[in-house]
Amino acid sequence: MSNITRKHIEELISKISGLERYLEEISAPEQFLQILDKAKQEILTEKYGLVFEDHTEENIRKNNVNLVEERSLRIENGGQMNQLIEGENLAILKLLEESYNGKIDVICIDPPYNTGMDWLNYNDHDCADEADLYIHSKWLSFMEKRLKIAYNLLTDTGVLYINIDENEIGNLLLLCCHMFGENNIDTLIWPKTDSRFDQNRVEKSFHNIKMAHEYVLVCFKEKSQTNFNKIKLPTLVNNQWIDSFAEMESILKGLGTTSSAKDELGEIFGNRYIFQTPKPMRLVKELVRAASKSNSIILDFFAGSGSTGHAVMDLNKEDKGNRVFILINNNENNICREITYERLKWVIEKEKYSENLKYLTITYGD
Ligand SMILES: C[S@@+](CC[C@H](N)C(=O)[O-])C[C@H]1O[C@@H](n2cnc3c(N)ncnc32)[C@H](O)[C@@H]1O
């Protein structure tokens, strides 16, 4: 009942009162009046929280599910063994729960934003149909199922980062407060445009307000027990941008933009539009730097173009770390094989990262 408005409550109460009067007039049995009185009390009890309907995901099979390596796609370049897993992330997360519960230090995710734009190279339209009255509850239900498992996978001092924009920030914040506790959530702002990086930016049309930022929700398993490392931020010294260590601030300036993320893909694939919604590697790198130890396990179950894998390997190279990553993405439009995998392969070779990679797919035995 918590999602009904004051006006709606008043209307319901007035209808129930009318029914009560009618029942009294016709001397109806007392028990009918008692039922109505109970309903009134229920409606008038103040509640606060997020109410949404649970949506089942028919296509998630639970039995005889396994991960199988495609040996021909293995990359061996020394160092740690990372994993790229192709498939539906809920089914894979359920599998990971068996061996990684309480073991993941950092989770970075950039889920579909529920924009209803089915031109996106991913399954956004499946959980966001503009004509669908349940647009928000479908998305929340989709997210809640995955976040519940994410919560279990985190270590006691683990951190989950979630990229999100204005479409669902309000709902997601409430959901995460409910799951992690209000005191365990912070909200960062990521300016997604910046003239310093945006040489190739194509202006999009907008109505009244041009959105120049997104958000990163930071969900701590236990914030009071978690200490962030300093991150590297560009600072202007004698008219020159120099990276220096600083405490993380709530506005993540100077770490790349939507346009610069596309430039990164342009360099790799010769086509900056090959994937619509990449995040800049540097943004993810600093988020991981803040929350990880040198041997942390980092998970991204909406891997997209693989920026999280790239960021982890770049950080390892810089500070001689041994972090390992697990990335998950479905293979809709061949994203996992032709973009995520190819990017990781390309950067391992180009940057001479001492890293290994296994490519796994989910199999169903029934
Ligand atoms: C916004 S993109 C992530 C972009 C990524 N952060 C990057 O920098 O490239 C979301 C990704 O999640 C994937 N995805 C959406 N729903 C999924 C699901 N249920 N299981 C696995 N992957 C999914 C999409 O294919 C898409 O590549």
The ligand as a Tripos MOL2 file, in Angstrom:
@<TRIPOS>MOLECULE
LIG
   27    29     1     0     0
SMALL
NO_CHARGES

@<TRIPOS>ATOM
      1 C1         25.5300   -0.6980  -20.6410 C.3       1 LIG1
      2 S1         26.2300   -2.1150  -21.2840 S.3       1 LIG1
      3 C2         27.7320   -2.2280  -20.3670 C.3       1 LIG1
      4 C3         28.8170   -1.3850  -20.9560 C.3       1 LIG1
      5 C4         30.1670   -1.5760  -20.3180 C.3       1 LIG1
      6 N1         30.2370   -0.9990  -19.0110 N.3       1 LIG1
      7 C5         31.2410   -0.9800  -21.2000 C.2       1 LIG1
      8 O1         32.0120   -0.1360  -20.7260 O.co2     1 LIG1
      9 O2         31.2980   -1.3390  -22.3570 O.co2     1 LIG1
     10 C6         25.2940   -3.4500  -20.6410 C.3       1 LIG1
     11 C7         25.6770   -4.8010  -21.1760 C.3       1 LIG1
     12 O3         24.9540   -5.7800  -20.4650 O.3       1 LIG1
     13 C8         24.6160   -6.8330  -21.3460 C.3       1 LIG1
     14 N2         23.4330   -7.5070  -20.7630 N.ar      1 LIG1
     15 C9         22.1930   -6.9780  -20.5890 C.ar      1 LIG1
     16 N3         21.3850   -7.8640  -19.9760 N.ar      1 LIG1
     17 C10        22.1450   -8.9750  -19.7560 C.ar      1 LIG1
     18 C11        21.8810  -10.2320  -19.1580 C.ar      1 LIG1
     19 N4         20.6830  -10.5160  -18.6310 N.pl3     1 LIG1
     20 N5         22.8750  -11.1430  -19.0950 N.ar      1 LIG1
     21 C12        24.0990  -10.8720  -19.6140 C.ar      1 LIG1
     22 N6         24.4120   -9.6910  -20.1990 N.ar      1 LIG1
     23 C13        23.4450   -8.7500  -20.2620 C.ar      1 LIG1
     24 C14        24.3650   -6.1870  -22.6720 C.3       1 LIG1
     25 O4         24.6280   -7.0880  -23.7200 O.3       1 LIG1
     26 C15        25.3670   -5.0220  -22.6370 C.3       1 LIG1
     27 O5         26.5320   -5.3950  -23.3170 O.3       1 LIG1
@<TRIPOS>BOND
     1     1     2 1
     2     2     3 1
     3     2    10 1
     4     3     4 1
     5     4     5 1
     6     5     6 1
     7     5     7 1
     8     7     8 2
     9     7     9 1
    10    10    11 1
    11    11    12 1
    12    11    26 1
    13    12    13 1
    14    13    14 1
    15    13    24 1
    16    14    15 ar
    17    14    23 ar
    18    15    16 ar
    19    16    17 ar
    20    17    18 ar
    21    17    23 ar
    22    18    19 1
    23    18    20 ar
    24    20    21 ar
    25    21    22 ar
    26    22    23 ar
    27    24    25 1
    28    24    26 1
    29    26    27 1
@<TRIPOS>SUBSTRUCTURE
     1 LIG1         1 GROUP 0 **** ****
